[in-house]
Every structure is written in structure tokens, then in C-alpha cells.
């Protein structure tokens, strides 16, 4: 009986402490400002904060802490959680401001973006409205053809999508734990030591908080392990995935589950006349907060785009944020808490949601509106100036909707959310439909390279195009579409034979996507000549004997090395009469685990290509090198979609297009017996590289030639092959 009375008294003390501890944390509001500041510095391009993206991780931990605390208080007071009320509050709090910014972005896209990009923005707007942006971005992260696409003004909604998906799942799990808790304790009893009734749980039974901690801890562990694994394999997907980010929100949630009594004992107050224990508590709180803030700052200063993230290095900013929050959970005051609670930081934290929403569209649209690139200094001004629309949105949209008594009933709150989502989708659909289009050029109109001899080239305008701008990105040709460009995680090429499959001699096309882009012309040439064409190509993988860094996977491209070895063995087995090899000249080479600089990479790449040419010559085949093509400074299909009346806007100079080290040509120059085919004469004229030649769009993105234009180069390429072989 005595033990039971002590347990009941302890439970009442804990309950009273929970009631005394305020739900509002001014230091946490200030911590939001720190998170926002890191993101703003990163997106402004400030060089001292290459890891400013960790601000998003700070937001995740804070959100997990606040939302779990909200759900826990409701569960303990009422013995249940109302899903509809929770979702209604979230809808009232988040959706109106998010919808306002999306609608503004759609309108700005109509004003300052070409039609094709407007359509892309419309698709992104739907993703933002449905909180699926993170999965859109994850898909683009592994799409090599999308690597050169223009930045979406809504891509920053990915972090909001992750949070919303957490908000969708976590209350359901809390309900499930509540249900099992009632099953164990029986009907008619409170919720344990943390419950509103103050009753103690049955001896040996887990309390509600403990059960939630087990569930959340297990989810955090699984998510973190998955994050570490996926970050090592597919860094781009790992960065955006909810499953690799869930542990960050879970860490914040675990903090909220610790009872106030535990924090009180760990970090007691140190007022006048306080004893040594209290003084030690104050020192511990201050040290913990300082260490946490230092960890977040270090990550912002020292991390960069090469850091393996979110696992395992995401631990540093996440645990740092958790330390700052934990330091303020006790009764002890500390300097960091006071610093984070100063009015300017608190106000920035208060409007941080709207500021975050507005800052990235400003980064995208201000340079477009001014028609020039901005320096880091001016970009910093832009992200700071985004505070103005943020403050207005907070005052005129967020707060009125959140506080409106007429919207307090759950059905009305949910209706507001549904209306915001529907309005966004409708405006996005209208933006998509209203984007102007152009006719598809007929075979007779699509002359392509044959028009280069005309005096009126480069072409000034077009009434019809092939391919259509919206189809150009996927205009890769049959060989590519058949899956003959090995994927980034594949280490062997399939059996891809074209031309005259019964031909006596074999031609091998060996290289990366800059080699396979010649397949539409080579397929016709080999069929015409009675030759068998075998393609051995892999996405983003140079044939040169070097190890490279893969930007999509965000790691060393080990699969490329293995594929190259297998491809060279296949070449020996094929005993080809002719080997045509090509690569993108711009690669980042990795040596001793470190990425080389641009010039160092070019030298290493050239040396590795020379080694490959030696190996190819040893097979006894005739070897031909394809020099790399010019790189447009912008996405050509998007530009052309808005410039059909003035195509000069999309043309660029040879100097801009060839602003890279010509690795392929230099490696070829070392070998008199290796032929070189340079596409420059059919890509540029009189120092200008047109985006459209003979009504045919030349480039399908910022680096690759369309299959439609390559087909018009068939006769030219055939003549070049006869010349060099």
C-alpha cells in the first residue's frame, strides 16, 4: 500500500509539473529563425555556409517535438486523439499560406517563364498542393536527362511534403498505441503516471509515453539505418525521401515524450540561494545548449553538397537541435535560451513558415524579371527582402485563418484545406492549358542539318518544329528507348544489336550518353552498309580508365568502373572491325577518395581516355573518337517554347558552348591511327550555335542532341566515317 501511495503521489507531481510547464517555448521559436537563416544563406549562395541546407533538418526536429507534444497532451487529457480535429488544425495552419504562394508562383510563371517551363511549374503546383513534391524531386534526382533542367520555383515544398506525410502517419500510430494501452489496462482506467486522472499504471505495464517511445524509437532506428544505406547508394533519392527523413522528426518526438519530472530532476532551476545540484543543472543546461548550437553551426559551415546526407552525417545537426531543445525542457535558464528568445529572433521564427515559402520563388523569379544573373550580395538582399511578403502573409492570411472563430469547427477547417487544395489544382490546370503550343513540323519541313548551307541560317523563327518542345526531352531515339543505355546501377550492357544483324563485320559503339546519341544515325549507316551495330553504353559513364563521381547518386561511381571492365571484355569477344567511342568531356574524377578540381579532373580524364584507346587499338579494330558537342547555357526546349518568333534568343556562341576542356580531342591527338569526328561544323556556324536548325530542335536538354536532329546528320556522319577509316 505504501508503494502504491508513493506511486500515486509521484504521478500527481508529474501531472502538476506537466501543467506548470508552458506549452509555448520562446527559445524553440528562436530556433526556427536559426533554421531559416541557414537555409537563406545556402540558397543565396553565400560561400561560407555550404552546408546551410541543414536548416531543414532543424525544422524537422522542431516539428517532431511540437507535433508529438500536441498529440500527447490531447491523449493524456482526453484518453483519445481526434484525427479530424488534428488534421483540421493542420489544414487551417498550413494550407492557406502555402496555397497563396503556389498561386503567386503560377502567375509569375505566366509572366516570366517560357511555355514549357510554365507547364513544368503547373505540374509542380499540383505536387505541392498534394504534398508530394519530395517524391517529384526524388524522381528527378535519378533522372539523368533531368539533370540540366531549370530549378523549379516550388522545389522547396519538398520539406513541407515530408512533414505533412509525417503528420498523416504519426497520429494514426498514436491512436494504435492508445488502443493497445487500453486493451492492456482494461476499461475505465486513466492513462497512467502521465494521465489526466493521475492514476498509476498496473505494475509491470508500460505507460503511454513508454509505449509511444518504443514505437517512435523503433521507427527512428529503421529510418536512420535506411538513410545511411540509401545515402551511400542513391544520394539524390535519400535526400528527398520521407523514409530517410522520418528519423529526424522522430528524434524531436522522442524529446516530447520525456516527462517533465525527468527534465526537472536533470535540469533543476538555479535561482537565488539554490544549492549545488541546481547550479550544476543550470551549467549542464547551458553547456548542452551551447554544444547543440555549435553542432548545428559546424554542420552549416563545414558540410557541403558532397557530404553523405541525411545519413550518417545528418546526426550532427539533428542531435545538435535536440540538445538545444532538451536544454530548455527543464527548469534551468541558460544563456542560449535567452539568446534564442530575443524579440527579433522570435519574430523571424514566428514568420519563418511564410518566409520559407516566399524566399525560393524570389530566388528564381527576381533574376528572370531583371533578365540577368545576380551576385551573391544581391541574392542575399533578395532572400532577406522575402521577409516583406512573408510578414504580410503571416498577418493577413496565416493568423486570421488560424484564429477565425468561424473556422474553429473541424468540418469547416477541413473545408478550408480542401478549398485551398482545389484552388491550387485548378489554377495549375489553367496554367498548363493556357500555355501556347506550336505545330509539329512535317518530314519535308524538318530539314535539319541540310539547311545549314542556306544563306538564311541561323533560322530566325519557326511556324512548326520537330520534335515539339514538350517532347524534346524524351527525343532520344529507338536504341536509347530500347534500354540500351545501361542504368546507373547496372554493371553490364544487354544484348543490343542493330543495323544488319547478319552482317559479316561488327561496329561497336562504346561510351556514355554522348556516344549513344549518335545511334539514330549509326543505325541507318550500318544497315545501309550491311554492318552489324553493337552498342555498349552506360549512363554518365566515361570509357576512360578513371573513377568518376556521380552527381545523381552523390557518390563515387563504382558501377562505372565495373561496367567498363565488362564492356572491354565484350569488345574482345565481339572482335569488331570498327570501334566508335565517345564521352562527355566534363567529368569529376575521384582519386584516393577525393574529388579533383575541374582542371585536374580534365587531365586525369584525358590520361584515362588515352589508356582506353590503347586497349581498343590492341583489339586490332579501327578506332574512331567522337569529339564532344557544345553545351547550351540553358535548357533549349524550354527556351524555344517561348521564342519561336525570335530564335536568336536561344542561340549561343561557340565560346559559351565549348567552355570546357576538350578531353576527347586531346586524347585522340596522341594517336595518329585513331580517327576523330568533330560535330562542331554541323552544330555551329560563323561562331554561333543555333538552338533550331532547319525546323529541328538541336538539343533535348543542356548537353545532349535530339534524335530528330541526329537523324538529319546521317549522310554527314557516313561521310566522316569514310574519311577517317
C-alpha positions, 0 to 999 in steps of 0.5 A: 500500500505504501508503494502504491501511495508513493506511486500515486503521489509521484504521478500527481507531481508529474501531472502538476509539473506537466501543467506548470510547464508552458506549452509555448517555448520562446527559445524553440521559436528562436530556433526556427529563425536559426533554421531559416537563416541557414537555409537563406544563406545556402540558397543565396549562395553565400560561400561560407555556409555550404552546408546551410541546407541543414536548416531543414533538418532543424525544422524537422526536429522542431516539428517532431517535438511540437507535433508529438507534444500536441498529440500527447497532451490531447491523449493524456487529457482526453484518453483519445486523439481526434484525427479530424480535429488534428488534421483540421488544425493542420489544414487551417495552419498550413494550407492557406499560406502555402496555397497563396504562394503556389498561386503567386508562383503560377502567375509569375510563371505566366509572366516570366517563364517560357511555355514549357517551363510554365507547364513544368511549374503547373505540374509542380503546383499540383505536387505541392498542393498534394504534398508530394513534391519530395517524391517529384524531386526524388524522381528527378534526382535519378533522372539523368536527362533531368539533370540540366533542367531549370530549378523549379520555383516550388522545389522547396515544398519538398520539406513541407511534403515530408512533414505533412506525410509525417503528420498523416502517419504519426497520429494514426500510430498514436491512436494504435498505441492508445488502443493497445494501452487500453486493451492492456489496462482494461476499461475505465482506467486513466492513462497512467503516471502521465494521465489526466486522472493521475492514476498509476499504471498496473505494475509491470505495464508500460505507460503511454509515453513508454509505449509511444517511445518504443514505437517512435524509437523503433521507427527512428532506428529503421529510418536512420539505418535506411538513410545511411544505406540509401545515402551511400547508394542513391544520394539524390533519392535519400535526400528527398525521401520521407523514409530517410527523413522520418528519423529526424522528426522522430528524434524531436518526438522522442524529446516530447515524450520525456516527462517533465519530472525527468527534465526537472530532476536533470535540469533543476532551476538555479535561482537565488540561494539554490544549492549545488545540484541546481547550479550544476543543472543550470551549467549542464543546461547551458553547456548542452545548449551551447554544444547543440548550437555549435553542432548545428553551426559546424554542420552549416559551415563545414558540410557541403553538397558532397557530404553523405546526407541525411545519413550518417552525417545528418546526426550532427545537426539533428542531435545538435537541435535536440540538445538545444531543445532538451536544454530548455525542457527543464527548469534551468535558464541558460544563456542560449535560451535567452539568446534564442528568445530575443524579440527579433529572433522570435519574430523571424521564427514566428514568420519563418513558415511564410518566409520559407515559402516566399524566399525560393520563388524570389530566388528564381523569379527576381533574376528572370524579371531583371533578365540577368544573373545576380551576385551573391550580395544581391541574392542575399538582399533578395532572400532577406527582402522575402521577409516583406511578403512573408510578414504580410502573409503571416498577418493577413492570411496565416493568423486570421485563418488560424484564429477565425472563430468561424473556422474553429469547427473541424468540418469547416477547417477541413473545408478550408484545406480542401478549398485551398487544395482545389484552388491550387489544382485548378489554377495549375490546370489553367496554367498548363492549358493556357500555355501556347503550343506550336505545330509539329513540323512535317518530314519535308519541313524538318530539314535539319542539318541540310539547311545549314548551307542556306544563306538564311541560317541561323533560322530566325523563327519557326511556324512548326518544329520537330520534335515539339518542345514538350517532347524534346526531352524524351527525343532520344531515339529507338536504341536509347528507348530500347534500354540500351543505355545501361542504368546507373546501377547496372554493371553490364550492357544487354544484348543490343544489336542493330543495323544488319544483324547478319552482317559479316563485320561488327561496329561497336559503339562504346561510351556514355550518353554522348556516344549513344546519341549518335545511334539514330544515325549509326543505325541507318549507316550500318544497315545501309552498309550491311554492318552489324551495330553493337552498342555498349553504353552506360549512363554518365559513364566515361570509357576512360580508365578513371573513377568518376563521381556521380552527381545523381547518386552523390557518390563515387561511381563504382558501377562505372568502373565495373561496367567498363571492365565488362564492356572491354571484355565484350569488345574482345569477344565481339572482335569488331572491325570498327570501334566508335567511342565517345564521352562527355568531356566534363567529368569529376574524377575521384582519386584516393577518395577525393574529388579533383578540381575541374582542371585536374579532373580534365587531365586525369580524364584525358590520361584515362581516355588515352589508356582506353584507346590503347586497349581498343587499338590492341583489339586490332579494330579501327578506332574512331573518337567522337569529339564532344558537342557544345553545351547550351547555357540553358535548357533549349526546349524550354527556351524555344517554347517561348521564342519561336518568333525570335530564335536568336534568343536561344542561340549561343556562341561557340565560346559559351558552348565549348567552355570546357576542356576538350578531353576527347580531342586531346586524347585522340591527338596522341594517336595518329591511327585513331580517327576523330569526328568533330560535330562542331561544323554541323552544330555551329556556324560563323561562331554561333550555335543555333538552338533550331536548325532547319525546323529541328530542335538541336538539343533535348536538354543542356548537353545532349542532341535530339534524335530528330536532329541526329537523324538529319546528320546521317549522310554527314556522319557516313561521310566522316566515317569514310574519311577517317577509316 
